[in-house]
Amino acid sequence: MNDFFHIDPRLEELAQRVEEEVSPAFKVLEATAEHNQLKVISAFQQNQVSGSFFYGSTGYGYGDRGRDALDAVYARIFGTEDALVRHNFVSGTHTLAAALFGMLRPGDTLLSLTGGPYDTMEEVIGLRGEGQGSLMEFGVKYQQVELLPDGMPDLAEIERAAAQPGVKVAYIQRSRGYSLRPSYPVELIGRMAAAAKKANPNVIVMVDNCYGEFSEWLEPTQAGADICAGSLIKNPGGGIAQTGGYIAGRKDLVALCANRLTAPGIGKEEGCSLNQSRGMYLGLFFAPTVVCSAIKTAVFAARLFEELGFECYPRWDEPRTDLIQAVKLGTPEGMSAFCGGIQKGSAVDSFVVPEAWDMPGYGDKVIMAAGTFTEGASVELSADGPIREPYAVWMQGGLTYPSGKIGVLLAAQSMLEKGLIKNPTATQR
């Protein structure tokens, strides 16, 4: 390792011990990746994916067989009636917003089953910001079911809240966002969906699936959710898709979302694929193993930083339902040093020093390390967090485990050099 990077020998020794300890967890992750890889290949074959599908259309995009087949492939993988996969979605937030605006009407109530939403969704809903065309500005009401003290969903309160008149969409955020509460496994999402539908059989259960795809054997739409959505520069793009998002679910709901993305009467029929189709197909093919590499990186990081005396969420040996690893560093200086080290481990822009700034859609300054081939791609190695209590960073990605591992070690090295880790030879608690 020191032929290429300077890592303190004590950190190297600790890393070797950590890798030996976490190797059984890696086996479990590899089994999940194999299952999902077979699922993806099967979906490709069942929809007769051909090389001719990779040539993009222009203009209106009428009759784009590659675009339409990709929708069918996603629907097969997610166990749904239909899907909408488009490079026109500029981010996960845009994809989620299009779905919500497509399904909700003035007077309807959006009910969050998992407490407060992710920062960027606050302005979409209307909880922050003014005069920007939010859901609430268009007359959609909003309520949320608060989480229990341990961060788990309150199933009894979900059932009570979903029974209220006007509740149209029950919204579940699978990942933890910028919080330290648990991310929710598919089985628990299924129980949340069942609780809401028991009280309100007509409620639409929607899942923000960002960061969760291919981390388990099933997806939320295979456990009771009606529709889910996510970003292609996260898990399902496999580090190759250059942009885009997907929505998968009931056919009537996907049609409403498509009308929002384009226009009523046009829906899915228009939308050229330009030169994006090959990358979206190839990224999806690689996604299960890329997600596996990212979660391996997260497990390694959790065990290493636990040994160095930091609280990690989830702990290294807890089950994984997404690729996020939160590390509570306690100070802005710790966040800066950690992110600086991650940046130094990147193949792209390794010379850049991350600084906190006012990112669009966020209420606090955010520091972000992201030396990525695709700007902002969270499935690549990155780490970010708002400069506020509890001064934690949320690390994602690692297109390959070796590249993720060196990034984590350089984060620890950076903290060691700044005196934020005193003795890396033993647990610091």
Phi, psi and omega in degrees: 000320183285358169292338186238326184225147176271110175238130178306131181305330179292324176291322177299315180296317178297319180298322178296318178295319180297315180299320177297321182291323186270359184302323176297323177296324179298323180299319178297316180297321180293326177294320177296317179298319180297315178303312183289329176296317178295323177299316181293313180300317179299318180295322176300312185292319181296335179256013173050051178299132184233156177302333179293342181287346187275352181271119188285152175268170178231177176060230181290333180078022179300139174068026180283098185293324179295317178298313183291324178292325178296321174303315182293323178297313178298318179300320179295315181297320184270000178065039185239170179285330185202169177207159179228107183241113187219142173287346181292338174290123187273346181191173174298319180299317178298317180298313179297319180296317179299320179295314182293315178295329178291325187263335185262149179232160177308133182095341176288159176245129171266121183247114175277125181271353188236040178072205182293148183280171175301150187312311185291339179280345180299319179284328175299315181286321182114015180280344180211145182087158183224144172064033184245016178077036181287170176302315182294326177295332177271009174094009175276134179270158182224135172221159176220147175266119181291148179284158174290164183305332179273007178085004180269157180290148180265094187296322179295319180288328175300315180297318180293315184291323182293338181282350182292144179301140175092350180289116185255315183235127172259117192253130181239124173263111186292314184275168187281344185062208177272059175218172180254011177288162182293153164278152191256126178290162183301321181299318180289323175301320177299321179290324175296316179298317181296321180296317180294318183285336175297319180277331186215087185301338182268357182294144177267119178266115181245138181242126165284104188264008183305134179078353187260340187303135176067012176275342176231178182285333181240160174254161185303328179287352174262008182227015175122346177286146180276332186201147175218162184212155179194183186251143178278350173265013166250216191309304192287349176277350174060020181078005182246318176304133186275340181191179171114175178206174180221152170228130180228135180171204178301144185300318182293325180287319178298323178298319178297319179294320178296322177297329178286320181294316180256265179197152175303134183092343178255308175053234184274354189286335178245161179127096182288153183263353181049232181250028187265345189298313183301316180296324180288322176292311184295320177298318178297321178300317182280343191307314183302318181283328176294316177299320177300315178299319180295318181288325172302316178300319180296317179297315178300315181297318181298314182292319180298312184284337170295317178296332179273002172098015183252149176281133181235141182228115357284167172293161189300327186262011176275151178301149183252136175232005172199182184257012182278136172234115177266135176235119181275111185261337170091340183216154173300326179296321178296318177299316181296317181294317180298309182296324177298320178292318176301317180298320180296337180273001184276149175284335183245133177058036180293340183275354183278142176256115182295139175227146179293141180209170182275086179288140179302132177094355183247146181273343179237159172300141182237135172257137184218126169261123182200080174272083192242154175289329174244124186305124176077010184288109186286345177281344170277164184296121179208165176208136182205167177178151176285144180281083179199166176304142007268022181054061179244161171244149178246110184263140178224153163083193191129094182302328172229152179296316179301321179289324176294319182298315181293326176298318179296317180295323178289331174296316177294320179298317180299318179291324178297315182295334180266009177075017181268350170234123187272314185217100185280010183271346183209164179305134187267359185296000000 
